[in-house]
């Protein structure tokens, strides 16, 4: 059997959703049948990283199969499977750095049409790829992301975070336009008079890479809001487990891992009803129009004051999260790749 080569250039940047996906999927691959390749750290990012990927990388594949797990890969290499998480650069270039958007508008159609097969992470993303590039359904496999339920619930797997609030609502995600934080903040501000005085809003996530994303245009931070930036997994696990509920007003997701992680931790979820999120959350969370400040305000008030509703969503969310597992995702990915070896 020919060896699989994995393009791990994406792992040379800070940990976000795509990097986490790559690490989790690789965990359960047969180690003696996978070679990991990456550029030198000095040229891994930006234009030099793309140049390496398009010129140096394909010369080192030989007859092996290349798996590129991060929306990008050498466009001249046919013996390749690529994971396309979403098509944000095509659907919403206005959210992105113009240079980044132009590059992916050039790259993605050529890559998608030339590779042997595509993996994506939701039926929503699959349908967008099919609609945009007119490729057959059979060229795309949908393999959902997973979640580490046991780790999120383990007593020895979290690190306490000191907060200025007795109770809190949690939100998590990079500070970038599609996460829709300005709407969440304005809704929170208008809801404050009807939310108990001891409840705050905690937001975890760093500023999006300026080479990729435009600014989020957050003009002011309302009262009782705490921005914590990037945190370790153990601290995030603590915050998930102890939050009153989790709010995620993203307007575009290829999958939407944070709401799933919150559900796995038993935390009620309030999220938007667009793109892949209804597919992942289904009826196990409260879903609203993420463009409606009024709907968001009313939902925040409702969940902050209705303990019975929070308990119901907690139970439903745990049951829903049990259907997603990283080991299953990894094995399904390996089985798909193996067909082309």
C-alpha contacts under 8 A as a table, 3 or more apart, distances in Angstrom:
res1	aa1	res2	aa2	distance
1	X	341	X	6.60
2	X	63	X	7.37
2	X	64	X	5.64
2	X	65	X	7.44
2	X	341	X	5.70
3	X	33	X	5.48
3	X	34	X	6.18
3	X	35	X	7.41
3	X	64	X	5.34
3	X	65	X	6.73
3	X	341	X	7.10
4	X	33	X	6.22
4	X	34	X	4.90
4	X	35	X	6.32
4	X	64	X	5.80
4	X	65	X	5.03
4	X	66	X	6.04
4	X	67	X	7.16
4	X	341	X	7.08
5	X	34	X	5.68
5	X	35	X	4.73
5	X	36	X	5.92
5	X	37	X	6.95
5	X	61	X	7.08
5	X	64	X	6.57
5	X	65	X	6.00
5	X	66	X	4.77
5	X	67	X	6.19
6	X	34	X	6.87
6	X	35	X	6.08
6	X	36	X	4.89
6	X	37	X	6.12
6	X	66	X	5.78
6	X	67	X	4.87
6	X	68	X	6.14
6	X	69	X	7.74
7	X	10	X	7.86
7	X	36	X	6.32
7	X	37	X	5.36
7	X	38	X	6.23
7	X	66	X	6.98
7	X	67	X	6.17
7	X	68	X	5.03
7	X	69	X	7.07
7	X	73	X	7.87
8	X	11	X	5.56
8	X	12	X	7.71
8	X	22	X	7.93
8	X	36	X	6.30
8	X	37	X	5.87
8	X	38	X	5.35
8	X	68	X	7.46
8	X	69	X	7.66
9	X	12	X	5.81
9	X	37	X	7.48
9	X	38	X	4.91
9	X	39	X	6.49
9	X	44	X	6.38
9	X	49	X	7.66
10	X	13	X	6.20
10	X	18	X	7.70
10	X	19	X	6.28
10	X	70	X	6.50
11	X	14	X	7.49
11	X	15	X	7.57
11	X	19	X	5.61
11	X	22	X	7.79
12	X	41	X	6.95
12	X	44	X	6.58
12	X	45	X	7.67
13	X	19	X	7.95
13	X	45	X	7.59
14	X	19	X	7.80
15	X	18	X	7.86
15	X	19	X	5.45
15	X	20	X	6.39
16	X	19	X	5.47
16	X	20	X	6.12
16	X	174	X	7.96
17	X	20	X	5.15
17	X	21	X	6.12
17	X	257	X	7.60
18	X	21	X	5.04
18	X	22	X	6.28
18	X	69	X	7.90
18	X	70	X	6.21
18	X	85	X	7.85
19	X	22	X	5.16
19	X	23	X	6.31
19	X	70	X	7.91
20	X	23	X	5.25
20	X	24	X	6.10
21	X	24	X	5.26
21	X	25	X	6.07
21	X	145	X	7.26
22	X	25	X	5.33
22	X	26	X	6.16
22	X	69	X	6.23
22	X	70	X	7.71
23	X	26	X	5.30
23	X	27	X	6.35
24	X	27	X	5.33
24	X	28	X	7.80
24	X	326	X	6.42
24	X	327	X	7.94
24	X	330	X	7.12
25	X	28	X	6.53
25	X	29	X	7.33
25	X	326	X	6.95
25	X	327	X	7.53
25	X	329	X	6.77
25	X	330	X	4.35
25	X	331	X	7.92
25	X	333	X	7.38
26	X	29	X	5.33
26	X	330	X	6.82
27	X	330	X	7.39
28	X	327	X	6.49
28	X	330	X	5.92
28	X	331	X	6.68
29	X	33	X	7.95
29	X	34	X	7.43
29	X	330	X	7.02
29	X	331	X	7.20
29	X	334	X	6.46
30	X	33	X	5.66
30	X	34	X	6.86
31	X	34	X	5.61
32	X	35	X	7.92
38	X	44	X	7.71
39	X	43	X	6.56
39	X	44	X	5.53
39	X	49	X	7.19
39	X	52	X	6.78
40	X	43	X	5.77
40	X	44	X	6.12
41	X	44	X	5.07
41	X	45	X	7.91
42	X	45	X	7.81
43	X	46	X	7.74
43	X	48	X	5.20
43	X	49	X	5.32
43	X	52	X	7.78
44	X	48	X	6.62
44	X	49	X	4.29
44	X	50	X	7.94
44	X	52	X	7.90
45	X	48	X	6.35
45	X	49	X	4.68
45	X	50	X	7.50
46	X	49	X	5.39
46	X	50	X	6.55
46	X	211	X	7.66
47	X	50	X	5.14
47	X	51	X	6.11
48	X	51	X	4.93
48	X	52	X	6.18
49	X	52	X	5.16
49	X	53	X	6.23
50	X	53	X	4.97
50	X	54	X	6.15
51	X	54	X	5.21
51	X	55	X	5.99
51	X	56	X	7.68
52	X	55	X	5.36
52	X	56	X	4.97
52	X	57	X	6.14
53	X	56	X	6.15
53	X	57	X	5.07
53	X	58	X	7.33
53	X	73	X	6.33
53	X	74	X	5.75
54	X	57	X	6.46
54	X	58	X	6.86
54	X	73	X	7.00
54	X	74	X	4.48
54	X	75	X	6.82
54	X	76	X	7.67
55	X	58	X	6.23
55	X	59	X	7.02
55	X	74	X	7.49
56	X	59	X	5.50
56	X	60	X	6.93
57	X	60	X	5.49
57	X	61	X	6.92
57	X	74	X	7.40
58	X	61	X	5.48
58	X	62	X	7.84
58	X	74	X	6.52
58	X	76	X	7.80
58	X	77	X	6.39
59	X	62	X	6.91
61	X	64	X	5.61
61	X	65	X	7.27
61	X	66	X	6.95
63	X	79	X	7.97
64	X	79	X	7.59
64	X	341	X	7.41
65	X	79	X	5.45
65	X	80	X	5.60
65	X	81	X	7.63
65	X	340	X	7.36
65	X	341	X	6.13
66	X	79	X	6.45
66	X	80	X	4.56
66	X	81	X	6.30
67	X	80	X	5.73
67	X	81	X	4.89
67	X	82	X	5.72
67	X	83	X	7.83
67	X	337	X	7.83
68	X	71	X	7.31
68	X	72	X	6.54
68	X	73	X	5.74
68	X	80	X	7.34
68	X	81	X	6.33
68	X	82	X	4.65
68	X	83	X	6.27
69	X	72	X	7.56
69	X	82	X	5.73
69	X	83	X	4.64
69	X	84	X	7.40
70	X	73	X	7.95
70	X	82	X	7.34
70	X	83	X	5.90
70	X	84	X	6.58
70	X	85	X	7.25
71	X	82	X	6.73
71	X	83	X	5.77
71	X	84	X	4.52
71	X	85	X	6.34
71	X	86	X	7.73
71	X	108	X	7.78
72	X	82	X	7.21
72	X	84	X	7.81
72	X	107	X	7.63
72	X	108	X	7.41
72	X	111	X	7.66
73	X	82	X	7.07
73	X	111	X	6.99
74	X	77	X	5.71
74	X	111	X	7.18
75	X	78	X	7.69
75	X	107	X	7.08
75	X	110	X	6.02
75	X	111	X	4.74
75	X	114	X	6.89
75	X	115	X	7.85
76	X	111	X	7.85
76	X	114	X	7.43
77	X	80	X	6.31
77	X	114	X	7.39
77	X	115	X	6.91
78	X	114	X	5.51
78	X	115	X	4.61
78	X	116	X	6.01
79	X	115	X	6.35
79	X	116	X	6.06
80	X	115	X	5.24
80	X	116	X	5.82
80	X	117	X	7.15
81	X	115	X	5.97
81	X	116	X	5.94
81	X	117	X	4.97
81	X	118	X	5.56
81	X	119	X	7.29
81	X	337	X	7.35
82	X	112	X	7.90
82	X	115	X	7.23
82	X	117	X	6.88
82	X	118	X	5.17
82	X	119	X	6.23
83	X	118	X	5.79
83	X	119	X	4.56
83	X	120	X	5.48
84	X	87	X	7.48
84	X	118	X	6.94
84	X	119	X	6.31
84	X	120	X	5.17
84	X	121	X	7.72
84	X	125	X	7.99
85	X	120	X	5.47
85	X	121	X	5.91
85	X	125	X	6.91
85	X	254	X	5.50
85	X	255	X	7.69
86	X	120	X	7.72
86	X	125	X	5.51
86	X	253	X	7.28
86	X	254	X	4.79
87	X	90	X	5.56
87	X	91	X	6.15
87	X	125	X	7.29
87	X	128	X	7.37
87	X	129	X	7.28
88	X	91	X	4.97
88	X	92	X	5.27
88	X	93	X	6.85
88	X	252	X	7.90
89	X	92	X	5.56
89	X	93	X	4.75
89	X	96	X	7.07
89	X	100	X	7.94
89	X	101	X	5.12
89	X	102	X	7.98
89	X	104	X	6.22
89	X	105	X	6.56
90	X	93	X	5.88
90	X	101	X	7.44
90	X	104	X	7.66
90	X	105	X	6.05
92	X	95	X	5.86
92	X	96	X	7.61
93	X	96	X	5.36
93	X	97	X	7.85
93	X	98	X	7.19
93	X	101	X	5.43
94	X	97	X	7.82
94	X	98	X	7.64
94	X	214	X	7.90
95	X	176	X	7.94
95	X	177	X	5.82
95	X	178	X	7.05
95	X	213	X	6.14
95	X	214	X	5.65
96	X	100	X	6.71
96	X	101	X	5.98
96	X	212	X	5.61
96	X	213	X	4.17
96	X	214	X	5.03
97	X	100	X	5.30
97	X	101	X	6.22
97	X	210	X	7.07
97	X	211	X	5.99
97	X	212	X	5.11
97	X	213	X	5.08
97	X	214	X	5.37
98	X	101	X	5.09
98	X	102	X	6.11
99	X	102	X	5.21
99	X	103	X	6.22
100	X	103	X	5.25
100	X	104	X	6.37
100	X	211	X	6.87
100	X	212	X	5.75
101	X	104	X	5.33
101	X	105	X	6.08
101	X	212	X	7.95
102	X	105	X	5.05
102	X	106	X	6.32
103	X	106	X	5.18
103	X	107	X	6.03
104	X	107	X	4.72
104	X	108	X	5.54
105	X	108	X	5.93
105	X	109	X	7.17
106	X	109	X	6.73
106	X	110	X	7.20
107	X	110	X	5.62
107	X	111	X	6.05
108	X	111	X	5.09
108	X	112	X	5.86
109	X	112	X	5.25
109	X	113	X	6.10
109	X	133	X	6.62
110	X	113	X	5.40
110	X	114	X	6.10
111	X	114	X	5.31
111	X	115	X	6.09
112	X	115	X	5.90
112	X	118	X	7.24
112	X	133	X	7.82
113	X	133	X	7.64
113	X	135	X	7.39
115	X	118	X	7.35
116	X	139	X	7.56
117	X	139	X	5.26
117	X	140	X	6.19
117	X	141	X	7.98
118	X	139	X	6.13
118	X	140	X	4.72
118	X	141	X	6.36
119	X	140	X	5.61
119	X	141	X	4.86
119	X	142	X	5.94
119	X	143	X	6.89
119	X	333	X	8.00
120	X	123	X	7.99
120	X	125	X	6.56
120	X	126	X	6.29
120	X	140	X	7.00
120	X	141	X	6.25
120	X	142	X	5.02
120	X	143	X	6.24
120	X	144	X	7.81
121	X	125	X	6.88
121	X	126	X	7.84
121	X	142	X	5.41
121	X	143	X	5.13
121	X	144	X	4.73
121	X	145	X	6.30
121	X	254	X	6.61
121	X	255	X	6.14
122	X	125	X	5.34
122	X	126	X	6.35
122	X	142	X	5.74
122	X	143	X	6.91
122	X	144	X	6.03
122	X	254	X	6.40
122	X	255	X	5.94
122	X	276	X	6.49
122	X	279	X	7.76
123	X	126	X	4.95
123	X	127	X	6.11
123	X	142	X	6.42
123	X	276	X	7.42
123	X	279	X	7.87
124	X	127	X	5.30
124	X	128	X	6.35
124	X	254	X	7.09
124	X	275	X	6.21
124	X	276	X	5.34
124	X	279	X	7.96
125	X	128	X	5.12
125	X	129	X	6.24
125	X	254	X	5.73
125	X	276	X	7.44
126	X	129	X	5.22
126	X	130	X	6.20
126	X	140	X	6.81
126	X	141	X	7.96
126	X	142	X	7.01
127	X	130	X	5.06
127	X	131	X	5.98
128	X	131	X	5.12
128	X	132	X	5.99
129	X	132	X	5.23
129	X	133	X	5.91
129	X	134	X	7.68
129	X	135	X	7.76
130	X	133	X	5.52
130	X	134	X	5.13
130	X	135	X	5.33
130	X	136	X	6.82
130	X	137	X	6.79
131	X	134	X	5.61
131	X	135	X	7.89
135	X	139	X	7.05
136	X	139	X	5.69
136	X	140	X	7.76
137	X	140	X	5.76
138	X	141	X	7.37
141	X	336	X	7.93
143	X	329	X	6.29
143	X	332	X	6.96
143	X	333	X	6.98
144	X	255	X	7.72
144	X	324	X	7.41
144	X	329	X	6.36
145	X	255	X	7.45
145	X	257	X	7.44
145	X	324	X	6.94
145	X	325	X	7.32
145	X	326	X	6.49
145	X	329	X	6.09
146	X	324	X	4.69
146	X	325	X	4.07
146	X	326	X	3.97
146	X	327	X	7.52
146	X	328	X	7.58
146	X	329	X	6.13
147	X	257	X	7.88
147	X	260	X	7.04
147	X	261	X	6.13
147	X	264	X	7.36
147	X	321	X	7.46
147	X	324	X	5.96
147	X	325	X	5.17
147	X	326	X	5.69
148	X	151	X	5.41
148	X	152	X	6.27
148	X	261	X	7.64
148	X	264	X	7.78
148	X	325	X	6.71
148	X	326	X	6.88
149	X	152	X	5.17
149	X	153	X	6.29
149	X	261	X	7.52
149	X	264	X	5.26
149	X	265	X	6.72
149	X	321	X	7.69
149	X	322	X	7.64
150	X	153	X	5.23
150	X	154	X	5.90
151	X	154	X	5.09
151	X	157	X	6.41
152	X	157	X	7.19
152	X	158	X	7.96
152	X	237	X	5.48
152	X	241	X	7.52
152	X	261	X	7.84
152	X	264	X	7.21
152	X	265	X	5.74
153	X	157	X	7.78
153	X	237	X	7.98
153	X	241	X	7.48
153	X	265	X	6.07
154	X	157	X	5.38
154	X	158	X	7.68
155	X	158	X	6.91
157	X	234	X	5.86
157	X	237	X	7.51
158	X	233	X	7.77
158	X	234	X	4.13
158	X	235	X	5.72
158	X	236	X	7.71
158	X	237	X	5.66
158	X	238	X	5.16
159	X	234	X	5.20
159	X	235	X	4.82
159	X	237	X	7.81
159	X	238	X	6.11
160	X	235	X	6.20
160	X	238	X	6.02
160	X	239	X	7.99
161	X	235	X	6.30
161	X	238	X	7.21
161	X	239	X	7.30
163	X	166	X	7.58
165	X	168	X	6.35
165	X	198	X	5.89
165	X	199	X	6.01
165	X	200	X	5.67
166	X	198	X	5.48
166	X	199	X	6.47
166	X	200	X	7.99
167	X	198	X	6.01
167	X	199	X	4.71
167	X	200	X	6.48
167	X	243	X	7.04
167	X	244	X	6.73
168	X	198	X	7.97
168	X	199	X	4.90
168	X	200	X	4.58
168	X	201	X	5.51
168	X	202	X	6.55
168	X	243	X	5.56
168	X	244	X	5.88
168	X	245	X	7.76
169	X	199	X	7.14
169	X	200	X	6.16
169	X	201	X	4.76
169	X	202	X	6.08
169	X	243	X	5.57
169	X	244	X	5.53
169	X	245	X	5.31
169	X	246	X	5.86
169	X	247	X	7.13
170	X	201	X	5.95
170	X	202	X	4.92
170	X	203	X	6.04
170	X	204	X	7.80
170	X	239	X	7.24
170	X	240	X	7.25
170	X	243	X	5.99
170	X	244	X	7.74
170	X	245	X	6.44
170	X	246	X	4.79
170	X	247	X	6.20
171	X	201	X	7.52
171	X	202	X	6.19
171	X	203	X	4.77
171	X	204	X	6.30
171	X	246	X	5.78
171	X	247	X	5.19
171	X	248	X	5.95
172	X	203	X	5.64
172	X	204	X	4.67
172	X	205	X	5.86
172	X	248	X	7.19
172	X	258	X	6.68
173	X	179	X	6.81
173	X	203	X	7.88
173	X	204	X	6.37
173	X	205	X	4.95
173	X	206	X	7.67
173	X	258	X	7.57
174	X	179	X	7.27
174	X	204	X	7.81
174	X	205	X	4.63
174	X	206	X	5.22
174	X	207	X	5.83
174	X	208	X	5.55
175	X	179	X	6.81
175	X	181	X	7.53
175	X	205	X	6.23
175	X	206	X	5.84
175	X	207	X	4.59
175	X	208	X	5.39
175	X	216	X	6.43
176	X	179	X	5.87
176	X	180	X	7.70
176	X	207	X	6.72
176	X	208	X	5.27
176	X	213	X	6.29
176	X	214	X	7.02
176	X	215	X	6.51
176	X	216	X	5.09
177	X	180	X	5.79
177	X	181	X	7.62
177	X	213	X	7.48
177	X	214	X	6.99
177	X	215	X	6.84
177	X	216	X	4.73
177	X	217	X	7.87
178	X	250	X	5.60
178	X	251	X	5.58
178	X	252	X	6.03
179	X	248	X	7.55
179	X	249	X	6.24
179	X	250	X	4.06
179	X	251	X	6.48
179	X	252	X	7.71
180	X	183	X	5.76
180	X	184	X	6.65
180	X	249	X	5.84
180	X	250	X	5.39
180	X	251	X	6.63
180	X	290	X	7.92
181	X	184	X	4.91
181	X	185	X	5.97
181	X	216	X	7.66
181	X	218	X	7.39
181	X	249	X	7.27
182	X	185	X	5.15
182	X	186	X	6.13
182	X	216	X	7.71
182	X	217	X	7.33
182	X	218	X	5.68
183	X	186	X	5.17
183	X	187	X	5.99
183	X	249	X	7.93
183	X	291	X	7.41
183	X	292	X	7.99
183	X	293	X	6.14
184	X	187	X	5.14
184	X	188	X	5.99
184	X	249	X	6.71
184	X	293	X	7.57
184	X	296	X	7.18
185	X	188	X	4.99
185	X	189	X	6.10
185	X	221	X	6.97
185	X	222	X	6.44
186	X	189	X	5.07
186	X	190	X	6.35
186	X	222	X	7.62
186	X	293	X	7.24
187	X	190	X	5.23
187	X	191	X	6.11
187	X	293	X	5.38
187	X	294	X	7.03
187	X	296	X	5.94
187	X	297	X	4.63
188	X	191	X	5.01
188	X	192	X	6.05
188	X	222	X	7.48
188	X	297	X	6.25
188	X	300	X	7.30
189	X	192	X	5.45
189	X	222	X	5.69
189	X	223	X	7.09
190	X	193	X	7.30
190	X	297	X	6.65
191	X	194	X	5.59
191	X	195	X	6.39
191	X	297	X	5.36
191	X	298	X	7.33
191	X	300	X	7.02
191	X	301	X	6.24
192	X	195	X	5.09
192	X	196	X	7.85
193	X	196	X	7.84
194	X	301	X	6.13
195	X	199	X	6.97
195	X	300	X	7.93
195	X	301	X	5.81
195	X	304	X	6.13
195	X	305	X	7.09
196	X	199	X	5.71
196	X	304	X	7.37
196	X	305	X	7.64
199	X	224	X	7.58
200	X	224	X	4.79
200	X	225	X	5.87
200	X	226	X	7.60
201	X	224	X	6.17
201	X	225	X	4.70
201	X	226	X	6.26
202	X	225	X	5.91
202	X	226	X	4.87
202	X	227	X	6.14
202	X	228	X	7.24
203	X	225	X	7.52
203	X	226	X	6.16
203	X	227	X	4.90
203	X	228	X	6.12
203	X	229	X	7.54
204	X	227	X	6.22
204	X	228	X	5.14
204	X	229	X	5.21
204	X	230	X	6.24
204	X	231	X	7.09
205	X	227	X	7.87
205	X	228	X	6.91
205	X	229	X	4.50
205	X	230	X	4.86
205	X	231	X	7.47
206	X	229	X	4.53
206	X	230	X	5.08
207	X	229	X	7.63
208	X	212	X	7.37
208	X	213	X	5.97
208	X	215	X	7.99
209	X	212	X	5.35
209	X	213	X	5.91
210	X	213	X	5.28
210	X	214	X	6.45
210	X	215	X	7.61
218	X	221	X	7.50
221	X	225	X	6.75
222	X	225	X	6.03
228	X	231	X	7.34
231	X	235	X	6.24
231	X	236	X	6.43
232	X	235	X	5.34
232	X	236	X	6.29
233	X	236	X	5.01
233	X	237	X	6.03
234	X	237	X	5.09
234	X	238	X	6.40
235	X	238	X	5.07
235	X	239	X	6.33
236	X	239	X	5.02
236	X	240	X	6.11
237	X	240	X	5.15
237	X	241	X	6.23
237	X	265	X	7.93
238	X	241	X	5.31
238	X	242	X	6.29
239	X	242	X	5.38
239	X	243	X	5.94
240	X	243	X	5.66
240	X	246	X	7.65
240	X	261	X	7.78
240	X	262	X	5.69
240	X	265	X	6.23
240	X	267	X	6.64
241	X	262	X	7.65
241	X	265	X	5.39
241	X	266	X	6.82
241	X	267	X	6.45
242	X	267	X	7.78
243	X	246	X	6.84
243	X	267	X	6.64
244	X	267	X	6.89
244	X	268	X	7.34
244	X	304	X	7.44
244	X	310	X	7.76
245	X	267	X	5.42
245	X	268	X	4.73
245	X	269	X	5.86
245	X	270	X	7.40
245	X	303	X	7.43
245	X	304	X	7.96
245	X	310	X	7.27
246	X	259	X	7.28
246	X	262	X	6.59
246	X	267	X	6.49
246	X	268	X	6.07
246	X	269	X	4.83
246	X	270	X	6.04
247	X	259	X	7.94
247	X	269	X	6.00
247	X	270	X	4.69
247	X	271	X	5.77
248	X	258	X	7.90
248	X	259	X	6.97
248	X	269	X	7.79
248	X	270	X	6.29
248	X	271	X	4.71
248	X	272	X	6.81
249	X	270	X	7.90
249	X	271	X	5.39
249	X	272	X	5.23
249	X	290	X	5.36
250	X	253	X	7.02
250	X	271	X	7.52
250	X	272	X	6.41
250	X	290	X	6.91
251	X	272	X	6.67
251	X	274	X	6.15
251	X	275	X	7.38
251	X	290	X	6.11
251	X	291	X	7.63
252	X	274	X	6.68
252	X	275	X	5.68
252	X	276	X	7.60
253	X	256	X	5.40
253	X	275	X	6.08
253	X	276	X	5.82
253	X	277	X	6.86
254	X	275	X	7.29
254	X	276	X	5.85
255	X	276	X	5.41
255	X	277	X	6.54
255	X	280	X	7.05
256	X	259	X	6.38
256	X	260	X	7.20
256	X	276	X	7.14
256	X	277	X	6.18
256	X	280	X	7.52
257	X	260	X	5.27
257	X	261	X	6.25
258	X	261	X	5.03
258	X	262	X	6.14
259	X	262	X	5.02
259	X	263	X	6.21
259	X	269	X	6.36
259	X	271	X	7.52
259	X	281	X	7.40
260	X	263	X	5.10
260	X	264	X	6.18
260	X	280	X	7.36
260	X	281	X	7.07
260	X	321	X	6.14
261	X	264	X	5.04
261	X	265	X	6.32
261	X	321	X	7.70
262	X	265	X	5.13
262	X	266	X	6.47
262	X	267	X	5.20
262	X	268	X	7.17
262	X	269	X	6.89
263	X	266	X	5.02
263	X	267	X	5.28
263	X	268	X	6.36
263	X	269	X	6.70
263	X	314	X	6.78
263	X	317	X	4.46
263	X	318	X	5.33
263	X	320	X	7.51
263	X	321	X	6.01
264	X	267	X	7.41
264	X	317	X	6.69
264	X	318	X	5.05
264	X	321	X	5.10
264	X	322	X	7.27
265	X	318	X	7.10
266	X	314	X	4.88
266	X	315	X	6.81
266	X	317	X	6.47
266	X	318	X	5.50
267	X	313	X	7.77
267	X	314	X	5.34
267	X	317	X	7.45
268	X	285	X	6.52
268	X	310	X	5.60
268	X	311	X	7.43
268	X	313	X	5.04
268	X	314	X	4.74
268	X	317	X	6.78
269	X	284	X	7.84
269	X	285	X	4.87
269	X	286	X	6.20
269	X	313	X	7.15
269	X	314	X	7.96
269	X	317	X	7.68
270	X	285	X	5.88
270	X	286	X	4.75
270	X	287	X	5.92
270	X	288	X	7.71
270	X	299	X	7.61
271	X	277	X	7.60
271	X	285	X	7.23
271	X	286	X	6.35
271	X	287	X	5.06
271	X	288	X	6.44
271	X	290	X	7.46
272	X	277	X	6.84
272	X	278	X	7.87
272	X	287	X	5.27
272	X	288	X	5.04
272	X	289	X	5.58
272	X	290	X	4.73
273	X	277	X	6.16
273	X	278	X	5.58
273	X	287	X	5.28
273	X	288	X	5.46
273	X	289	X	5.73
273	X	290	X	6.88
274	X	277	X	6.09
274	X	278	X	6.76
274	X	289	X	7.47
274	X	290	X	7.57
275	X	278	X	7.24
276	X	279	X	5.28
276	X	280	X	6.51
277	X	280	X	5.19
277	X	281	X	5.91
277	X	282	X	7.69
278	X	281	X	5.25
278	X	282	X	4.87
278	X	283	X	7.87
278	X	287	X	7.63
279	X	282	X	5.59
281	X	284	X	5.66
281	X	285	X	6.12
281	X	317	X	7.80
281	X	320	X	7.38
282	X	285	X	7.02
283	X	286	X	7.28
284	X	313	X	5.98
284	X	316	X	4.98
284	X	317	X	4.92
284	X	320	X	6.60
285	X	313	X	5.86
285	X	316	X	7.67
285	X	317	X	6.63
286	X	313	X	7.84
288	X	292	X	8.00
288	X	295	X	6.48
288	X	296	X	7.03
288	X	299	X	7.98
289	X	292	X	5.54
289	X	295	X	6.75
289	X	296	X	7.69
290	X	293	X	7.63
290	X	295	X	7.95
290	X	296	X	7.10
292	X	295	X	5.26
292	X	296	X	6.26
293	X	296	X	5.12
293	X	297	X	6.03
294	X	297	X	5.10
294	X	298	X	6.14
295	X	298	X	5.24
295	X	299	X	6.07
296	X	299	X	5.11
296	X	300	X	6.12
297	X	300	X	5.25
297	X	301	X	6.35
298	X	301	X	5.17
298	X	302	X	6.07
299	X	302	X	4.98
299	X	303	X	6.10
300	X	303	X	5.43
300	X	304	X	5.99
301	X	304	X	5.18
301	X	305	X	6.24
302	X	305	X	5.46
302	X	306	X	5.87
303	X	306	X	5.28
303	X	307	X	7.30
303	X	309	X	6.90
303	X	310	X	6.40
304	X	307	X	7.61
306	X	309	X	5.44
306	X	310	X	6.48
307	X	310	X	5.05
307	X	311	X	6.20
308	X	311	X	5.10
308	X	312	X	6.23
309	X	312	X	5.09
309	X	313	X	6.19
310	X	313	X	5.21
310	X	314	X	6.04
311	X	314	X	5.01
311	X	315	X	6.43
312	X	315	X	5.41
312	X	316	X	6.32
313	X	316	X	5.04
313	X	317	X	5.75
314	X	317	X	5.16
314	X	318	X	6.29
315	X	318	X	5.37
315	X	319	X	6.51
316	X	319	X	5.27
316	X	320	X	6.24
317	X	320	X	5.06
317	X	321	X	6.10
318	X	321	X	5.15
318	X	322	X	6.41
319	X	322	X	5.36
319	X	323	X	7.48
320	X	323	X	5.84
320	X	324	X	7.91
321	X	324	X	5.61
322	X	325	X	7.27
324	X	328	X	7.74
324	X	329	X	7.95
325	X	328	X	5.42
325	X	329	X	6.34
326	X	329	X	4.88
326	X	330	X	6.00
327	X	330	X	5.06
327	X	331	X	6.14
328	X	331	X	5.20
328	X	332	X	6.02
329	X	332	X	5.19
329	X	333	X	6.14
330	X	333	X	5.09
330	X	334	X	6.20
331	X	334	X	5.02
331	X	335	X	6.09
332	X	335	X	5.10
332	X	336	X	6.24
333	X	336	X	5.13
333	X	337	X	6.21
334	X	337	X	5.07
334	X	338	X	5.90
335	X	338	X	5.09
335	X	339	X	6.66
336	X	339	X	5.61
336	X	340	X	7.56
337	X	340	X	5.64
337	X	341	X	6.78
338	X	341	X	5.15
